[in-house]
Amino acid sequence: MISQPGQKNFLALKIIKKLVENGYEALYAGGYVRDMVMGNPNIGDIDIATNAKPEIILSLFPQTISVGEQFGVIIVVLEGIPFEVATFRSDIGISDGRHPSEVSFTDARSDALRRDFAINGMFFDPLTEKVIDYVSGLDDIKAGIVRAIGDPFQRFSEDYLRMLRAVRFSARFNFKIEKDTWEALRENAARIVSISAERIFSEIDKMLRQGRPENAFELLDQSGLLKEVLPEISALRDVPQPPDFHPEGDVFKHTIKALSLMKPDPSQVTAWSVLLHDTGKPATLTFQDRIRFNNHDRVGAVLSKDILKRLRASNHLVESVGACVDNHMNFMNVTRMRLSTLKKLLSRPTIEDELELHRVDCLASHGNLENYYFVKSRLETFEKEQIKPAPLISGKDLIELGYKPGPLFGKILSEVYDLQLEENITTRKQALSHVLAGWHPDQN
């Protein structure tokens, strides 16, 4: 018996039963079945395939969203949870590199044959608890391979994003890409540029966060896809590093190793920061007394933001990753920082992601985690109020003391706040006294 726990499964089963009770065939389909067979926790949606046509699905369920009725796809909503219910179909022609020009409603076997990879082409009948496999998906799971259904050149031409999906599944499950599928992928790699930036970003994001990202990026590099979707990462190969600090090798090897050291299920900001943190090194490489990359953090921050903007990432991700890359060398000096400077570092909104980036950056190179543990201990020691307390005084206080608004305001408030962070000033009265002792109201 294949386990199907959880509220989502219960609701999906209700949809299946209602379709069957009305005389239709209804099965679970796609990645949900694959993960169920492999014993993996399902991280996606539960998709349902049926021989009921769209108008029947719409009539049987009161809350639906018709997102692709012409392709036989209806969203059924139960208790606020959406389920994709699709009519068995065959696709005829591809109009835009993604959507079929025409569909023909058919049966389960024909529907399976139009799907991307055999491991994703199985169905499961929850009423009989039987896997229905027309494409030898079970055999491929047992053999540990990702194989396109039918002609791989045809499958990829229907949607070139499938090339990235092949890499992602291979990396995530530690499967090999089948020989003919790999050959077709390599020959078509340059065509990935026809896919929208948003869809490419989504696939790379999943590669980074679903497990074994290091395998994914090795495959992207070997296939020729990397230079098409992320040429800035491809450019890291063969960029030398000083062996005393980087015994692992060039910048590409360092980045791959850093990816491999991320904790499971990393945050989106952490994952992209680890991938992009050294993108500034090729442009800043110099040979002086030794190999140096002066200001590569600053250059890399700008480049990282440009890359993420090109991929249509959210503004939050763009700015957060830019901050992590920009600040990733600051950890070198944490043990020598003034208390006020350290507290400012610890109070940054991206500090947890920065700290995780620093950890894998160190482990992927020299291995010294002294500064990592120093910052981690300070984060645990300081209360949030201690790290970033509310300022004791404001511009309003300066005006009441007789100071006129101007450039001096910022200097005064910044100095007083630093002293507050250093705990040399602890009360509003002390802060005001310090101002009066240091600056005359007519000085501005």
GUVOVO-532625 format. One record per residue (C-alpha): residue in three letters; x, y, z. Coordinates in steps of 0.25 Angstrom, whole numbers, padded with zeros to 4 digits, always signed. Example, Ala and Ser with C-alpha at 12.3 -4.5 7.8 and 13.67 -1.06 7.14 Angstrom:
residues 2
Ala+0049-0018+0031/Ser+0055-0004+0029/
end
This chain:
residues 444
Met+0000+0000+0000/Ile+0005+0014-0004/Ser+0004+0024+0007/Gln-0004+0036+0004/Pro-0006+0044+0017/Gly-0010+0058+0019/Gln-0022+0068+0017/Lys-0018+0071+0002/Asn-0019+0056-0001/Phe-0032+0055+0006/Leu-0038+0066-0003/Ala-0031+0061-0016/Leu-0038+0047-0013/Lys-0051+0054-0012/Ile-0050+0059-0026/Ile-0046+0046-0031/Lys-0058+0039-0024/Lys-0068+0049-0030/Leu-0063+0047-0044/Val-0063+0032-0043/Glu-0077+0032-0036/Asn-0082+0040-0049/Gly-0076+0029-0058/Tyr-0062+0035-0061/Glu-0048+0030-0060/Ala-0040+0039-0051/Leu-0025+0037-0047/Tyr-0014+0044-0040/Ala-0003+0048-0050/Gly+0011+0053-0052/Gly+0021+0057-0041/Tyr+0012+0054-0030/Val+0011+0039-0034/Arg+0026+0039-0037/Asp+0029+0044-0022/Met+0019+0035-0017/Val+0026+0023-0024/Met+0040+0027-0019/Gly+0035+0029-0005/Asn+0039+0044-0005/Pro+0031+0055+0002/Asn+0022+0062-0008/Ile+0027+0076-0010/Gly+0017+0080-0021/Asp+0003+0080-0025/Ile-0006+0068-0027/Asp-0011+0067-0041/Ile-0022+0059-0046/Ala-0025+0054-0060/Thr-0038+0049-0065/Asn-0046+0045-0077/Ala-0057+0055-0073/Lys-0057+0067-0082/Pro-0056+0081-0077/Glu-0071+0084-0077/Ile-0073+0072-0069/Ile-0063+0076-0059/Leu-0069+0090-0058/Ser-0083+0084-0056/Leu-0078+0075-0045/Phe-0071+0084-0036/Pro-0077+0097-0031/Gln-0063+0105-0029/Thr-0055+0105-0041/Ile-0045+0113-0049/Ser-0044+0111-0064/Val-0029+0114-0067/Gly-0028+0106-0079/Glu-0041+0100-0083/Gln-0037+0100-0098/Phe-0025+0090-0093/Gly-0035+0082-0084/Val-0029+0088-0071/Ile-0039+0093-0060/Ile-0035+0097-0046/Val-0044+0091-0036/Val-0044+0098-0022/Leu-0047+0090-0010/Glu-0047+0097+0004/Gly-0038+0107-0002/Ile-0028+0098-0008/Pro-0026+0097-0023/Phe-0025+0084-0031/Glu-0022+0084-0046/Val-0032+0074-0052/Ala-0028+0071-0067/Thr-0035+0064-0078/Phe-0027+0052-0084/Arg-0021+0058-0097/Ser-0012+0057-0109/Asp-0005+0070-0113/Ile-0005+0074-0128/Gly+0006+0084-0132/Ile+0013+0094-0123/Ser+0010+0108-0126/Asp+0019+0116-0116/Gly+0029+0106-0111/Arg+0020+0103-0100/His+0005+0101-0103/Pro+0000+0092-0113/Ser-0007+0098-0126/Glu-0018+0088-0124/Val-0022+0077-0114/Ser-0030+0064-0116/Phe-0037+0058-0104/Thr-0033+0044-0103/Asp-0029+0033-0093/Ala-0019+0031-0081/Arg-0009+0024-0090/Ser-0009+0035-0101/Asp-0008+0045-0090/Ala+0004+0038-0084/Leu+0011+0038-0097/Arg+0011+0053-0098/Arg+0018+0056-0085/Asp+0032+0060-0083/Phe+0040+0048-0076/Ala+0036+0034-0073/Ile+0038+0036-0058/Asn+0027+0047-0059/Gly+0018+0039-0068/Met+0011+0030-0058/Phe-0003+0030-0053/Phe-0008+0025-0039/Asp-0022+0020-0036/Pro-0024+0023-0021/Leu-0037+0014-0021/Thr-0030+0001-0026/Glu-0016+0006-0021/Lys-0010+0002-0034/Val+0001+0010-0042/Ile-0003+0010-0057/Asp+0010+0011-0065/Tyr+0010+0012-0080/Val+0024+0018-0082/Ser+0033+0009-0073/Gly+0034+0020-0062/Leu+0035+0009-0052/Asp+0047+0003-0059/Asp+0054+0016-0060/Ile+0052+0019-0045/Lys+0058+0006-0042/Ala+0070+0008-0052/Gly+0072+0022-0047/Ile+0070+0029-0061/Val+0063+0042-0066/Arg+0058+0038-0080/Ala+0050+0046-0090/Ile+0037+0039-0094/Gly+0038+0035-0109/Asp+0047+0044-0118/Pro+0055+0053-0108/Phe+0057+0063-0119/Gln+0042+0064-0121/Arg+0040+0065-0106/Phe+0050+0077-0105/Ser+0045+0084-0117/Glu+0031+0084-0111/Asp+0036+0092-0099/Tyr+0051+0095-0098/Leu+0049+0097-0083/Arg+0049+0082-0082/Met+0064+0082-0083/Leu+0065+0090-0070/Arg+0055+0080-0064/Ala+0063+0068-0068/Val+0076+0074-0061/Arg+0067+0077-0049/Phe+0061+0063-0048/Ser+0075+0057-0050/Ala+0081+0065-0039/Arg+0070+0064-0029/Phe+0068+0049-0030/Asn+0083+0046-0033/Phe+0079+0040-0046/Lys+0086+0039-0059/Ile+0081+0045-0072/Glu+0079+0034-0082/Lys+0088+0035-0094/Asp+0079+0039-0105/Thr+0072+0049-0096/Trp+0086+0055-0092/Glu+0090+0056-0107/Ala+0077+0063-0111/Leu+0079+0072-0099/Arg+0093+0076-0103/Glu+0090+0078-0117/Asn+0078+0087-0113/Ala+0084+0095-0102/Ala+0085+0108-0109/Arg+0070+0108-0112/Ile+0068+0110-0097/Val+0069+0125-0100/Ser+0055+0124-0106/Ile+0049+0122-0092/Ser+0044+0133-0084/Ala+0053+0139-0073/Glu+0043+0136-0062/Arg+0042+0121-0066/Ile+0057+0120-0066/Phe+0058+0126-0052/Ser+0047+0117-0047/Glu+0055+0105-0051/Ile+0068+0109-0046/Asp+0062+0113-0033/Lys+0057+0099-0031/Met+0071+0094-0035/Leu+0077+0102-0024/Arg+0067+0098-0013/Gln+0062+0084-0016/Gly+0075+0076-0013/Arg+0089+0074-0020/Pro+0090+0087-0026/Glu+0105+0084-0029/Asn+0101+0073-0038/Ala+0091+0082-0045/Phe+0101+0092-0048/Glu+0112+0082-0053/Leu+0101+0077-0062/Leu+0097+0091-0067/Asp+0112+0093-0070/Gln+0114+0080-0077/Ser+0102+0081-0085/Gly+0105+0095-0090/Leu+0092+0101-0084/Leu+0100+0109-0073/Lys+0107+0118-0083/Glu+0093+0121-0089/Val+0085+0124-0076/Leu+0096+0128-0066/Pro+0109+0132-0074/Glu+0114+0139-0062/Ile+0115+0126-0055/Ser+0121+0119-0067/Ala+0132+0130-0067/Leu+0136+0126-0053/Arg+0143+0113-0059/Asp+0158+0114-0060/Val+0159+0127-0052/Pro+0171+0124-0043/Gln+0171+0126-0028/Pro+0182+0127-0018/Pro+0184+0112-0013/Asp+0188+0116+0001/Phe+0173+0121+0003/His+0166+0113-0008/Pro+0172+0099-0008/Glu+0159+0094-0015/Gly+0163+0101-0028/Asp+0158+0111-0038/Val+0145+0120-0035/Phe+0136+0111-0042/Lys+0140+0099-0033/His+0139+0107-0021/Thr+0125+0111-0025/Ile+0121+0097-0027/Lys+0127+0093-0014/Ala+0120+0104-0007/Leu+0106+0100-0013/Ser+0109+0085-0008/Leu+0111+0090+0006/Met+0098+0098+0008/Lys+0088+0092+0018/Pro+0076+0085+0013/Asp+0064+0094+0008/Pro+0072+0107+0008/Ser+0065+0120+0008/Gln+0064+0126-0006/Val+0073+0138-0002/Thr+0084+0129+0003/Ala+0083+0119-0009/Trp+0085+0131-0019/Ser+0095+0138-0011/Val+0104+0125-0010/Leu+0103+0124-0025/Leu+0106+0138-0029/His+0115+0142-0017/Asp+0128+0142-0026/Thr+0123+0146-0039/Gly+0132+0159-0038/Lys+0145+0151-0038/Pro+0147+0150-0053/Ala+0147+0165-0055/Thr+0155+0168-0042/Leu+0166+0157-0044/Thr+0180+0163-0043/Phe+0194+0157-0041/Gln+0202+0165-0031/Asp+0210+0159-0020/Arg+0199+0148-0021/Ile+0186+0146-0028/Arg+0176+0157-0023/Phe+0162+0160-0025/Asn+0161+0174-0019/Asn+0147+0179-0018/His+0141+0167-0024/Asp+0130+0167-0014/Arg+0125+0181-0019/Val+0126+0177-0033/Gly+0119+0164-0030/Ala+0108+0171-0023/Val+0105+0180-0035/Leu+0106+0168-0045/Ser+0097+0159-0036/Lys+0086+0169-0036/Asp+0087+0171-0051/Ile+0086+0156-0053/Leu+0074+0154-0044/Lys+0067+0166-0051/Arg+0070+0160-0064/Leu+0063+0147-0059/Arg+0051+0155-0054/Ala+0054+0152-0040/Ser+0046+0159-0029/Asn+0051+0173-0024/His+0053+0167-0010/Leu+0062+0156-0015/Val+0070+0165-0024/Glu+0073+0175-0013/Ser+0075+0164-0002/Val+0085+0156-0010/Gly+0092+0169-0014/Ala+0094+0172+0000/Cys+0099+0158+0004/Val+0109+0158-0008/Asp+0113+0173-0004/Asn+0115+0169+0010/His+0121+0155+0009/Met+0136+0160+0012/Asn+0132+0168+0024/Phe+0133+0155+0033/Met+0148+0155+0032/Asn+0149+0167+0041/Val+0138+0164+0051/Thr+0147+0161+0063/Arg+0153+0174+0062/Met+0141+0183+0060/Arg+0136+0194+0069/Leu+0124+0189+0077/Ser+0115+0199+0069/Thr+0120+0194+0056/Leu+0118+0180+0060/Lys+0104+0183+0065/Lys+0101+0190+0051/Leu+0105+0177+0044/Leu+0097+0168+0053/Ser+0085+0177+0051/Arg+0084+0176+0036/Pro+0072+0169+0031/Thr+0080+0159+0023/Ile+0089+0155+0034/Glu+0084+0141+0035/Asp+0087+0139+0020/Glu+0100+0146+0021/Leu+0104+0137+0032/Glu+0101+0124+0024/Leu+0108+0129+0012/His+0120+0132+0021/Arg+0119+0118+0026/Val+0119+0111+0013/Asp+0129+0121+0007/Cys+0139+0117+0018/Leu+0137+0102+0017/Ala+0138+0102+0002/Ser+0152+0108+0003/His+0161+0110+0016/Gly+0152+0103+0025/Asn+0154+0113+0037/Leu+0140+0116+0044/Glu+0146+0124+0055/Asn+0138+0137+0050/Tyr+0126+0129+0047/Tyr+0125+0124+0062/Phe+0129+0138+0067/Val+0117+0145+0060/Lys+0107+0133+0063/Ser+0111+0134+0078/Arg+0109+0149+0078/Leu+0095+0148+0071/Glu+0091+0138+0082/Thr+0096+0147+0093/Phe+0090+0161+0089/Glu+0076+0163+0090/Lys+0069+0169+0078/Glu+0067+0182+0086/Gln+0082+0182+0089/Ile+0086+0180+0075/Lys+0077+0191+0069/Pro+0071+0200+0080/Ala+0062+0212+0077/Pro+0071+0224+0076/Leu+0071+0232+0089/Ile+0069+0245+0081/Ser+0064+0250+0068/Gly+0064+0262+0059/Lys+0053+0268+0067/Asp+0061+0268+0079/Leu+0072+0276+0072/Ile+0062+0286+0067/Glu+0057+0288+0082/Leu+0071+0290+0086/Gly+0073+0302+0076/Tyr+0080+0295+0065/Lys+0075+0298+0050/Pro+0073+0286+0041/Gly+0084+0284+0032/Pro+0096+0275+0028/Leu+0101+0275+0043/Phe+0088+0268+0047/Gly+0092+0255+0041/Lys+0106+0255+0047/Ile+0102+0258+0061/Leu+0091+0247+0061/Ser+0100+0237+0055/Glu+0111+0240+0065/Val+0101+0239+0077/Tyr+0095+0226+0072/Asp+0109+0220+0070/Leu+0112+0224+0085/Gln+0098+0218+0089/Leu+0102+0205+0082/Glu+0115+0205+0089/Glu+0107+0206+0102/Asn+0115+0219+0105/Ile+0102+0227+0105/Thr+0090+0220+0111/Thr+0080+0231+0114/Arg+0073+0242+0106/Lys+0079+0252+0116/Gln+0093+0247+0114/Ala+0091+0248+0099/Leu+0086+0263+0099/Ser+0098+0266+0108/His+0107+0260+0099/Val+0101+0268+0087/Leu+0102+0282+0095/Ala+0116+0279+0099/Gly+0121+0276+0085/Trp+0114+0285+0076/His+0109+0299+0077/Pro+0095+0302+0072/Asp+0101+0313+0063/Gln+0111+0303+0057/Asn+0102+0297+0046/
end
